[in-house]
Amino acid sequence: MRLLLDLKVKKSSILLAVYLFSMFLPGFFSNKFMQIVSNIMMIGVAIYLFSVKYKPSRFMILAICYFAYLIVITFIYHNKAADIHLIISNLKIVFMLCAIEYLLKRTPDSTINIMFFILITFVIIDFASIVLFPNGLYQTEAIWNEWSSSQEAQWIYGNKNNRVYWYVLLSIITWLRYVFNNKSKVLVLITSGISIVAMMLVKSSTATIVAILVSVGFIYLTYKKQTNINMNSYGILVIYGCITVLILLGSTSLLKPFVEGVLHKDMTFTGRSTAWERVLLLIASKPVFGWGVIDSETATGLLKSIAFVNPHNQLLDCLWQGGIILVFILSLIMITIAFNITKIPNRSERTGIQFVWIGLLIDMIFEVLLGTGATWICLLLINDLYEFVYEREVS
């Protein structure tokens, strides 16, 4: 009986390892073969989850509702993006999250090790490409309008804005590995430090701020430094919402010292404000249900900008694609995360994970992150941290 149980665990670990390898694989290495492997593994993971009678958490139920609504509304409007690829790409993320959540509860040590070794391999390769090729491993033409364009540096994880969530995820996994497997504290600091250096080298000011905040968070989490900081998780959400609204409405005078002095952006946020103004008009025409998922070609036409295929703001992107309904679902997800962070008993550790969460929220002001599996895994781990770590310690 014990042998059969071990074999079942081993099979699930192998299945997860192959699936995560195909899901974590940077676009630089992606090819049709790996896409087929990923599709096959998704089916295998789905069958496995049904066979073990997996019961999703509240976070996962809301995440499933988020993706399901996006798919349904896109097909209702008969958008160009409404095809089998949309369904498969979203299902891949959903089943990946379900598998990670389930296996972290059953076999946390092996699950964390699988995620760690796959992630650190790709992050090291990406970091090496940044160091060895500071001007880019290769370059693509970034078209800003009908009259101007520039060369944009690309590395293993793509352009300067496409990597911070992978590095943040590695830092979270490295810390969990320290907690569950009693690995070195120093490695947590090393991965956090690499994140800061990488974001500085690619000259992404927002990503650098995010990496610094996340690193501060892991200093609190790893070394349990005593702190007088006592942040309210619900208050963080309110402040995030207020800052986002201020920026979108153009009432940014109070933020000017931070935007220009710290982020080194102009008050148009590198041209984003133009896209924000246009997408607000689009949202006004379909405020409740949204437009559904929009393909890149249609998006540039609707935004009347060759430079942008999305509004570069997570809240606006949700309103555009899914209207008030999708924003409501996202709000419930964020409130669920806030609730579970509040349950963490140790103030310094609670403060640490709040810094990590704040880092992701700041990046969501200037980028669209919820189309990537890495961001969703970060949110899942932050949400389930109390159950994974603190309830386990008590039991």
C-alpha positions in Angstrom: 0.0 0.0 0.0 2.8 2.3 0.9 4.6 1.5 -2.3 1.5 2.3 -4.4 1.2 5.6 -2.6 4.8 6.5 -3.3 4.4 5.6 -6.9 1.3 7.8 -7.2 3.2 10.7 -5.6 6.1 10.2 -7.9 3.9 10.1 -11.0 2.2 13.4 -9.9 5.6 15.0 -9.4 6.8 14.0 -12.8 3.6 15.2 -14.4 3.9 18.5 -12.6 7.5 18.9 -13.5 7.0 18.4 -17.2 3.9 20.6 -17.2 5.6 23.4 -15.3 8.7 23.2 -17.5 6.5 23.7 -20.6 4.5 26.5 -18.9 7.6 28.3 -17.5 9.5 28.0 -20.8 10.4 31.6 -21.9 9.1 32.6 -25.3 12.6 32.8 -26.6 12.8 28.9 -26.5 9.1 28.3 -27.3 8.2 26.1 -30.3 5.3 24.0 -31.7 6.7 20.8 -30.1 6.7 22.4 -26.6 3.2 23.8 -27.2 2.0 20.3 -28.0 3.7 18.9 -24.9 2.1 21.6 -22.8 -1.4 20.8 -24.2 -0.9 17.0 -23.6 0.3 17.7 -20.0 -2.7 20.0 -19.4 -5.0 17.1 -20.2 -3.0 14.8 -18.0 -3.1 17.2 -15.1 -6.9 17.7 -15.6 -7.4 13.9 -15.4 -5.2 13.7 -12.3 -7.1 16.5 -10.5 -10.5 14.8 -11.3 -9.2 11.4 -10.1 -8.1 12.8 -6.7 -11.3 14.8 -6.4 -9.6 18.1 -6.0 -11.6 20.7 -4.3 -10.6 24.3 -5.2 -10.1 27.0 -2.5 -12.1 30.2 -2.5 -9.3 31.9 -4.3 -9.3 29.2 -7.1 -13.1 29.4 -7.5 -12.8 33.1 -8.0 -9.9 32.7 -10.4 -11.9 30.1 -12.4 -14.8 32.6 -12.6 -12.4 35.3 -13.8 -11.1 33.2 -16.7 -14.5 31.6 -17.5 -16.2 35.0 -17.7 -13.5 36.3 -20.1 -13.9 33.3 -22.4 -17.7 33.5 -22.4 -18.0 37.2 -23.0 -15.4 37.0 -25.8 -17.4 34.3 -27.6 -20.7 36.1 -27.0 -19.4 39.1 -28.9 -17.8 36.9 -31.6 -14.5 38.6 -31.2 -11.6 37.7 -33.5 -9.8 36.3 -30.4 -12.7 33.9 -29.8 -11.1 30.6 -30.8 -9.8 27.4 -29.4 -6.5 28.9 -28.6 -8.1 31.4 -26.2 -9.8 28.5 -24.4 -6.7 26.4 -24.2 -4.4 29.2 -23.1 -6.7 30.1 -20.2 -7.3 26.4 -19.2 -3.6 25.9 -19.1 -3.2 28.6 -16.4 -6.3 27.4 -14.5 -5.1 23.7 -14.3 -1.6 24.8 -13.5 -2.8 26.8 -10.5 -5.1 24.0 -9.3 -2.2 21.4 -9.6 0.2 23.7 -7.7 -2.4 24.4 -4.9 -3.3 20.7 -4.5 0.3 19.3 -4.6 1.6 22.0 -2.2 -0.9 20.7 0.4 0.0 17.1 -0.3 3.7 17.1 -1.1 5.0 20.6 -0.4 8.7 19.7 -0.3 8.9 18.1 -3.8 6.5 20.6 -5.3 8.5 23.5 -4.2 11.8 21.9 -5.3 10.3 21.2 -8.8 9.2 24.8 -9.1 12.5 26.2 -7.7 14.9 24.2 -10.0 12.9 25.0 -13.2 12.6 28.7 -12.3 16.1 29.3 -11.2 17.4 27.6 -14.4 15.5 30.0 -16.7 16.2 33.1 -14.5 19.9 32.4 -14.5 19.9 32.0 -18.3 17.9 35.3 -18.6 20.2 37.1 -16.1 23.3 35.9 -18.0 21.8 37.2 -21.3 21.3 40.6 -19.7 24.9 40.7 -18.3 26.6 39.4 -21.5 24.4 41.4 -23.9 23.6 44.7 -22.1 22.2 46.2 -25.4 19.9 43.2 -25.9 20.4 39.6 -27.0 18.5 40.8 -30.1 16.4 43.8 -30.9 13.0 44.4 -32.4 11.5 47.5 -33.9 9.1 49.4 -31.5 6.8 51.5 -33.6 5.5 54.5 -31.7 3.4 56.2 -34.4 3.3 56.7 -38.2 6.5 58.8 -38.1 8.8 57.4 -35.5 10.1 54.1 -34.2 13.0 52.7 -32.2 15.0 49.6 -31.6 13.8 47.8 -28.4 16.3 45.4 -26.6 15.1 41.9 -26.0 16.5 39.2 -23.8 15.4 35.6 -22.9 12.3 36.9 -21.1 11.6 39.5 -23.7 11.7 43.3 -23.3 12.5 45.2 -20.1 9.0 45.0 -18.7 8.4 41.2 -19.2 10.5 39.7 -16.5 9.9 41.1 -13.0 7.0 38.7 -12.1 9.2 35.7 -13.0 12.0 37.0 -10.7 9.4 37.8 -7.9 8.0 34.3 -8.2 11.5 32.8 -7.9 12.0 34.9 -4.7 8.8 33.5 -3.2 9.6 29.9 -4.1 13.1 30.3 -2.7 11.7 31.6 0.6 9.2 28.7 0.7 12.0 26.3 0.1 13.9 27.8 3.1 10.7 27.3 5.2 9.8 23.8 4.1 13.2 22.3 3.3 15.3 24.3 5.8 17.6 25.6 3.0 20.0 28.5 3.3 18.7 31.9 4.2 21.4 33.4 2.1 19.9 32.0 -1.1 16.7 34.0 -0.5 18.8 37.2 -0.3 20.8 36.2 -3.4 17.7 35.7 -5.6 16.2 38.9 -4.3 19.4 40.8 -5.0 19.6 39.3 -8.6 16.1 40.6 -9.2 17.1 44.2 -8.3 20.3 44.1 -10.4 18.5 42.6 -13.4 15.8 45.3 -13.3 18.4 48.0 -13.0 20.5 46.6 -15.9 17.5 46.5 -18.3 16.6 50.1 -17.1 13.1 49.4 -16.0 12.4 51.9 -13.3 9.0 50.5 -12.2 10.3 46.9 -12.2 13.3 48.1 -10.1 11.0 49.6 -7.5 9.0 46.4 -7.4 12.1 44.3 -7.0 13.3 46.5 -4.1 9.9 46.3 -2.3 9.9 42.5 -2.7 13.5 42.2 -1.4 12.6 44.3 1.7 9.6 42.0 2.2 11.8 38.9 2.1 14.3 40.4 4.6 11.3 40.7 7.0 10.1 37.2 6.2 13.5 35.5 6.4 15.1 37.2 9.3 11.9 38.1 11.2 13.1 41.6 11.9 11.0 43.4 14.5 9.1 46.3 13.1 6.8 49.1 14.2 5.1 49.0 10.8 1.6 47.8 11.0 -0.1 48.0 7.7 -3.8 47.2 7.1 -4.2 44.8 4.2 -7.6 46.2 3.3 -6.2 49.7 3.5 -3.5 48.8 1.0 -6.2 47.9 -1.5 -8.1 51.1 -0.9 -4.9 53.2 -1.4 -4.0 51.2 -4.5 -7.5 51.9 -5.9 -7.3 55.6 -5.0 -3.9 56.1 -6.6 -5.0 54.2 -9.8 -8.1 56.4 -10.1 -6.1 59.6 -9.5 -3.6 58.6 -12.2 -6.4 57.7 -14.7 -8.2 61.0 -14.1 -5.1 63.0 -14.6 -5.0 64.3 -11.0 -1.3 63.5 -10.6 0.2 66.6 -9.1 0.6 65.0 -5.7 2.4 62.1 -7.3 4.8 64.2 -9.4 7.8 64.0 -7.1 7.5 60.2 -6.9 6.8 59.7 -10.7 9.5 62.0 -11.9 12.0 61.7 -9.1 11.8 58.0 -8.3 10.3 56.2 -11.3 12.0 58.6 -13.7 8.9 58.8 -15.9 7.3 61.9 -17.3 3.7 62.8 -16.2 2.3 61.0 -19.3 3.9 57.8 -17.9 5.9 57.2 -21.1 2.9 57.9 -23.3 0.5 55.6 -21.3 -1.9 58.5 -20.5 -2.9 58.7 -24.1 -3.9 55.1 -24.2 -5.7 55.5 -20.9 -7.8 58.4 -22.2 -8.8 56.4 -25.3 -9.7 53.2 -23.4 -11.8 55.1 -20.9 -14.0 56.1 -23.9 -14.2 52.5 -25.0 -15.1 51.4 -21.5 -17.9 54.0 -21.4 -19.6 52.3 -24.3 -19.8 48.9 -22.7 -19.3 49.5 -18.9 -21.0 46.5 -17.5 -20.0 43.5 -19.6 -16.9 44.8 -21.3 -15.6 44.1 -24.8 -14.2 40.6 -24.2 -10.6 39.6 -25.1 -9.3 41.8 -28.0 -6.6 40.6 -30.4 -3.6 42.8 -30.9 -4.5 44.1 -34.4 -8.0 45.1 -33.3 -6.6 46.6 -30.1 -4.3 49.0 -31.9 -7.1 50.1 -34.1 -9.5 50.7 -31.1 -6.8 52.5 -29.1 -5.8 54.5 -32.2 -2.1 53.8 -31.3 0.4 51.6 -33.1 2.5 51.5 -29.9 -0.1 49.9 -27.6 -2.0 46.7 -27.7 -3.3 47.1 -24.2 -3.9 50.0 -21.8 -0.8 49.2 -19.7 -2.9 49.3 -16.5 -4.5 46.2 -15.0 -7.7 47.8 -13.7 -8.3 49.5 -17.0 -7.6 46.3 -18.9 -10.1 44.4 -16.7 -12.8 47.1 -17.3 -12.1 47.1 -21.0 -12.2 43.3 -21.4 -14.8 42.4 -18.8 -16.5 45.6 -17.6 -17.8 46.0 -14.0 -18.5 42.3 -13.7 -14.8 41.3 -14.2 -13.6 44.1 -11.9 -16.0 42.8 -9.3 -14.5 39.3 -9.6 -11.0 40.7 -9.4 -12.0 42.8 -6.3 -13.2 39.6 -4.6 -9.9 37.9 -5.4 -7.9 40.8 -3.9 -10.2 41.0 -0.8 -9.7 37.3 -0.3 -5.9 37.8 -0.5 -6.1 40.7 2.0 -8.2 38.6 4.4 -5.7 35.7 4.3 -2.7 38.0 4.8 -4.4 39.5 7.8 -4.5 36.1 9.4 -0.7 35.8 9.5 0.0 36.1 13.3 3.6 37.4 13.2 3.7 41.2 12.5 7.1 41.2 10.8 6.2 38.3 8.6 2.8 39.8 7.7 4.6 43.1 6.9 7.0 41.1 4.7 4.3 39.5 2.6 2.5 42.9 2.4 5.6 44.4 0.8 5.7 41.6 -1.8 2.0 42.2 -2.5 2.4 46.0 -2.8 5.2 45.5 -5.3 2.9 43.5 -7.6 0.1 46.1 -7.1 2.4 48.9 -8.1 3.4 47.0 -11.3 -0.3 46.6 -12.1 -0.7 50.4 -12.3 1.7 50.5 -15.2 1.4 47.0 -16.8 -1.1 44.3 -17.5 0.0 41.3 -15.5 -2.9 38.9 -15.3 -2.4 37.4 -18.7 0.7 35.6 -17.4 0.7 32.4 -15.3 3.6 33.7 -13.2 1.6 36.5 -11.7 -1.3 34.2 -10.9 1.1 31.8 -9.1 2.5 34.7 -7.1 -1.1 35.7 -6.1 -2.0 32.1 -5.3 1.1 31.7 -3.0 0.5 35.0 -1.3 -3.1 34.1 -0.7 -2.5 30.5 0.6 0.6 31.4 2.6 -1.2 31.2 5.9 -2.6 27.7 5.1 0.7 26.4 3.6 3.0 27.7 6.3 1.3 28.8 9.5 -1.5 26.3 9.8 1.0 23.6 9.0 3.3 24.8 11.8 0.4 24.6 14.3 -0.6 21.1 13.2 
